[in-house]
Amino acid sequence: MPGEQQTAVKYYIGVDVGSASVRAALVDGFGTVVAHAEQPIQVWEPRPDHYEQSSADIWAACCSVTKEVVRGVDASQIRGLGFDATCSLVVVDKQFQPMAVNCEGQNHRNVIMWMDHRAASQVERINATQHGVLSYVGGAMSVEMQPPKLLWLKENLPESWEKVGYFFDLPDFLSWKATGVTARSLCTVVCKWTYTSDRGWDDSFWKMIGLEDLVKDKYEKIGNRVLSPGEAVGKGLTPEAARDLGLPEGIAVAASLIDAHAGGLGVIGADVKGHNLPCENQPITSRVAMICGTSSCHMGV
């Protein structure tokens, strides 16, 4: 209406890292997708069941698609940034430089992908322990979770293992890259690492499977500070990350989500009014989300 003060539109950026590409969306405060961009990322398959990626390649793609979606937008109207990604394992040294996850010593290939099955014998031994934490992951651990991959690295690359500074789930690597804060998301560590929200890490599990050195360093390598999904990480974008992404320094960065869980949140929490759906006016516990990608899963609350 004439005479009314116009309120500036607020924008938010979501970056989604899948198995083969990175996507970014610019969304306004009403939930409308204003802009979208996508860029492929590289996958290496050096041998059967081994799938690797590069954290530098993934971050470069994140920066490229983010710059594309904010082109022409007033940066002062951008309020926040969030990442979701596949549950791949990122390995860096004590200076946060990439470390090889392969026998070839190719340091740029420092990511064991979620779908990598190299740790088949390790996961069999872990499941044979019948440790109590397995009850939190359906009674048996998947080869695609992180503990068997960690054990594979220790057993097959012992010299590199001694030099490792940090192991990140890919979503948490991205929030660290953006903020410089090594805090992990509750979403990743619960679903793929055996952390529990009420008890934290279970020392006896890691000692039982031969990874007692993670306990000795007070879990610094895999995370001793855990944030709820969506919680603000640190002081937002660092100056370096802001330059990389083409965004202002200090923009809020949300604690990350696993990609399927981000999809589940979007589907289960969607506004369904006016579509004559049976779940209208029902609690979100009446909904199930089916997330389809390189793999598929069903999710409920």
C-alpha positions as CSV (number, residue, x, y, z in Angstrom):
1,M,0.0,0.0,0.0
2,P,1.3,3.5,-0.7
3,G,2.9,5.0,2.3
4,E,3.7,1.7,3.9
5,Q,7.4,1.0,4.6
6,Q,8.6,-1.9,2.4
7,T,10.3,-4.6,4.3
8,A,13.5,-6.0,2.7
9,V,13.3,-9.6,1.6
10,K,15.4,-12.0,3.6
11,Y,17.3,-14.8,1.8
12,Y,18.8,-18.0,2.9
13,I,21.2,-20.4,1.1
14,G,21.0,-24.2,1.2
15,V,23.9,-26.2,-0.2
16,D,23.3,-29.9,-0.9
17,V,26.2,-32.2,-1.7
18,G,25.1,-35.4,-3.3
19,S,27.2,-38.3,-4.6
20,A,27.8,-36.9,-8.1
21,S,27.1,-33.1,-7.9
22,V,26.7,-30.1,-5.6
23,R,23.5,-28.0,-5.7
24,A,22.7,-24.7,-4.1
25,A,19.4,-22.9,-3.7
26,L,18.6,-19.3,-2.8
27,V,15.3,-19.3,-0.8
28,D,13.4,-16.3,0.4
29,G,11.7,-15.9,3.8
30,F,8.4,-17.3,2.4
31,G,10.0,-20.5,1.3
32,T,10.2,-19.7,-2.4
33,V,13.2,-21.0,-4.3
34,V,14.5,-17.9,-6.1
35,A,17.6,-19.3,-7.8
36,H,19.2,-22.8,-8.2
37,A,22.6,-24.0,-9.5
38,E,24.4,-27.3,-9.9
39,Q,27.9,-28.5,-10.5
40,P,29.3,-32.1,-10.9
41,I,32.0,-33.4,-8.6
42,Q,34.6,-36.1,-9.3
43,V,34.5,-39.7,-8.1
44,W,37.4,-42.1,-8.2
45,E,37.0,-45.9,-8.2
46,P,40.6,-47.2,-7.9
47,R,39.5,-50.7,-7.3
48,P,36.2,-52.7,-6.7
49,D,34.2,-51.4,-3.7
50,H,36.5,-48.4,-3.3
51,Y,35.0,-45.0,-4.0
52,E,36.8,-41.8,-3.2
53,Q,36.4,-38.1,-3.6
54,S,38.3,-34.9,-3.0
55,S,37.3,-32.5,-0.2
56,A,39.0,-29.6,-2.2
57,D,37.0,-30.5,-5.3
58,I,33.7,-30.6,-3.3
59,W,34.4,-27.3,-1.5
60,A,35.3,-25.6,-4.9
61,A,31.9,-26.8,-6.3
62,C,30.1,-25.4,-3.2
63,C,31.7,-22.1,-3.8
64,S,30.9,-22.1,-7.5
65,V,27.2,-22.8,-7.1
66,T,26.8,-20.4,-4.1
67,K,28.3,-17.5,-6.1
68,E,25.9,-18.4,-9.0
69,V,22.7,-18.3,-6.9
70,V,23.5,-15.0,-5.2
71,R,24.5,-13.2,-8.4
72,G,22.5,-9.9,-8.5
73,V,21.2,-10.2,-5.0
74,D,21.9,-7.6,-2.3
75,A,24.3,-9.5,0.0
76,S,23.0,-7.6,3.0
77,Q,19.7,-9.4,2.7
78,I,21.3,-12.8,3.0
79,R,20.7,-14.1,6.6
80,G,22.0,-17.6,6.7
81,L,23.7,-20.6,5.1
82,G,23.3,-24.3,5.7
83,F,25.0,-27.4,4.3
84,D,23.8,-31.0,3.9
85,A,25.8,-33.8,2.4
86,T,26.3,-37.5,2.0
87,C,27.8,-39.4,4.9
88,S,31.2,-39.7,3.4
89,L,34.4,-39.7,5.6
90,V,36.8,-36.8,5.2
91,V,40.4,-37.2,6.5
92,V,42.8,-34.3,7.2
93,D,46.1,-33.9,9.0
94,K,46.7,-31.8,12.1
95,Q,47.0,-28.7,9.8
96,F,43.7,-29.6,8.2
97,Q,45.4,-30.6,5.0
98,P,44.0,-33.5,2.9
99,M,45.4,-37.0,3.7
100,A,45.2,-39.9,1.4
101,V,42.6,-42.6,2.1
102,N,44.3,-44.9,-0.5
103,C,47.4,-47.1,-0.8
104,E,48.5,-44.9,-3.8
105,G,49.2,-42.0,-1.4
106,Q,47.1,-39.6,-3.4
107,N,46.4,-36.9,-0.8
108,H,43.8,-35.0,-2.8
109,R,41.7,-38.2,-2.7
110,N,41.0,-37.8,1.0
111,V,37.3,-38.8,1.1
112,I,35.9,-42.3,1.5
113,M,32.5,-42.1,0.0
114,W,29.4,-43.3,1.8
115,M,28.9,-46.1,-0.7
116,D,32.4,-47.4,-0.3
117,H,32.5,-51.1,0.9
118,R,36.2,-51.6,1.5
119,A,35.6,-52.2,5.2
120,A,33.5,-55.4,4.9
121,S,35.7,-57.6,7.1
122,Q,35.9,-54.8,9.7
123,V,32.2,-54.3,10.0
124,E,31.8,-58.1,10.4
125,R,34.1,-58.0,13.4
126,I,32.4,-55.0,14.8
127,N,29.0,-56.7,14.6
128,A,30.4,-59.8,16.1
129,T,31.1,-57.9,19.4
130,Q,27.3,-57.5,19.9
131,H,28.2,-54.3,21.8
132,G,25.2,-52.4,23.2
133,V,25.7,-49.3,21.0
134,L,24.7,-51.5,18.0
135,S,21.1,-51.3,19.3
136,Y,21.1,-47.7,18.3
137,V,21.7,-48.6,14.6
138,G,19.2,-51.3,14.2
139,G,21.2,-54.1,15.9
140,A,23.9,-54.3,13.3
141,M,26.2,-51.7,11.8
142,S,26.3,-51.1,8.1
143,V,29.6,-51.2,6.1
144,E,28.7,-47.7,5.0
145,M,29.0,-46.3,8.5
146,Q,32.1,-44.6,9.8
147,P,33.6,-46.9,12.6
148,P,34.4,-49.8,10.1
149,K,36.0,-47.3,7.7
150,L,38.1,-45.9,10.6
151,L,39.3,-49.4,11.5
152,W,40.2,-50.1,7.8
153,L,42.3,-47.0,7.8
154,K,44.1,-47.9,11.0
155,E,44.8,-51.5,9.8
156,N,45.7,-50.7,6.2
157,L,47.4,-47.3,6.4
158,P,49.0,-47.3,9.8
159,E,51.7,-44.7,9.0
160,S,49.0,-42.3,7.8
161,W,46.8,-43.1,10.8
162,E,49.4,-41.8,13.2
163,K,49.5,-38.4,11.3
164,V,45.7,-37.8,11.1
165,G,44.4,-34.7,12.8
166,Y,40.7,-35.0,12.3
167,F,38.0,-37.3,10.8
168,F,34.9,-35.5,9.6
169,D,31.6,-36.6,8.3
170,L,31.3,-34.6,5.1
171,P,28.5,-32.4,6.3
172,D,30.6,-31.4,9.3
173,F,33.7,-30.8,7.2
174,L,31.7,-28.3,5.2
175,S,30.5,-26.4,8.3
176,W,34.1,-26.4,9.6
177,K,35.4,-25.1,6.3
178,A,32.8,-22.3,6.5
179,T,33.4,-21.3,10.1
180,G,36.7,-22.7,11.3
181,V,34.8,-24.5,14.1
182,T,35.3,-28.3,14.5
183,A,31.9,-28.9,16.3
184,R,29.9,-31.8,14.8
185,S,26.2,-32.1,14.1
186,L,24.1,-34.4,16.3
187,C,22.6,-35.7,13.1
188,T,25.8,-37.1,11.7
189,V,27.4,-38.5,14.9
190,V,24.2,-40.2,16.0
191,C,23.4,-41.8,12.7
192,K,26.8,-42.9,11.5
193,W,29.2,-42.8,14.4
194,T,27.4,-44.4,17.5
195,Y,27.1,-41.2,19.5
196,T,24.0,-40.9,21.7
197,S,22.3,-37.6,22.6
198,D,22.1,-38.6,26.3
199,R,25.4,-40.4,26.9
200,G,27.7,-39.2,24.2
201,W,30.5,-41.5,23.1
202,D,30.9,-45.0,24.7
203,D,34.5,-45.6,25.6
204,S,34.1,-49.3,25.9
205,F,32.9,-49.6,22.2
206,W,35.9,-47.9,20.7
207,K,38.3,-49.9,23.0
208,M,36.5,-53.2,22.1
209,I,36.9,-52.7,18.3
210,G,40.6,-51.6,18.5
211,L,40.2,-47.8,18.2
212,E,41.1,-47.0,21.8
213,D,43.4,-44.2,20.6
214,L,40.3,-42.1,19.7
215,V,39.3,-42.3,23.4
216,K,42.8,-41.3,24.6
217,D,42.7,-38.0,22.8
218,K,39.3,-37.3,24.3
219,Y,37.6,-37.8,20.9
220,E,39.2,-34.7,19.5
221,K,39.7,-36.4,16.2
222,I,36.1,-37.4,15.7
223,G,34.4,-34.6,17.7
224,N,34.0,-33.7,21.4
225,R,31.6,-30.8,20.8
226,V,28.2,-31.6,19.3
227,L,25.5,-29.1,18.1
228,S,21.9,-29.7,17.3
229,P,21.0,-29.4,13.6
230,G,20.3,-25.8,12.6
231,E,22.1,-24.4,15.6
232,A,24.5,-21.5,14.8
233,V,28.1,-22.6,14.3
234,G,30.7,-20.3,15.8
235,K,30.6,-16.7,14.6
236,G,29.4,-17.5,11.1
237,L,31.5,-17.3,7.9
238,T,35.2,-16.7,8.3
239,P,36.8,-14.0,6.1
240,E,38.4,-16.7,4.0
241,A,35.2,-18.7,3.5
242,A,33.3,-15.5,2.8
243,R,35.7,-14.7,0.0
244,D,35.5,-18.3,-1.4
245,L,31.7,-18.3,-1.4
246,G,31.2,-14.7,-2.5
247,L,29.3,-13.8,0.6
248,P,29.7,-11.3,3.5
249,E,31.8,-12.3,6.4
250,G,29.9,-13.3,9.5
251,I,26.7,-14.7,7.9
252,A,25.2,-17.3,10.1
253,V,26.1,-20.9,9.3
254,A,23.8,-23.7,10.6
255,A,24.9,-27.0,12.0
256,S,24.7,-29.4,9.2
257,L,22.4,-32.3,8.2
258,I,22.9,-35.6,6.4
259,D,21.4,-35.2,2.9
260,A,18.6,-37.7,3.3
261,H,17.7,-36.1,6.7
262,A,17.5,-32.7,5.1
263,G,15.1,-34.1,2.6
264,G,13.1,-35.8,5.3
265,L,12.8,-32.5,7.2
266,G,11.6,-30.8,4.0
267,V,9.0,-33.4,3.2
268,I,7.7,-34.1,6.7
269,G,7.6,-30.5,7.6
270,A,6.0,-29.3,4.3
271,D,2.9,-27.1,4.3
272,V,0.2,-29.4,2.8
273,K,-2.8,-27.1,3.3
274,G,-5.3,-26.9,0.5
275,H,-4.3,-30.1,-1.3
276,N,-7.0,-32.3,0.2
277,L,-4.3,-34.7,1.6
278,P,-5.2,-37.0,4.4
279,C,-2.3,-35.7,6.5
280,E,-3.7,-32.1,6.5
281,N,-4.4,-31.0,10.1
282,Q,-2.6,-34.1,11.4
283,P,0.6,-34.1,13.5
284,I,3.9,-34.6,11.6
285,T,4.1,-38.1,13.2
286,S,1.4,-39.1,10.6
287,R,3.8,-38.6,7.8
288,V,6.5,-40.7,6.1
289,A,9.1,-39.3,3.7
290,M,10.6,-41.4,0.9
291,I,14.0,-40.0,-0.1
292,C,15.3,-41.1,-3.5
293,G,18.8,-40.6,-4.8
294,T,21.8,-42.9,-5.4
295,S,20.2,-44.8,-2.6
296,S,16.7,-44.6,-1.1
297,C,15.3,-44.5,2.4
298,H,12.1,-44.0,4.3
299,M,12.0,-41.6,7.2
300,G,9.5,-40.8,9.9
301,V,9.3,-38.9,13.2
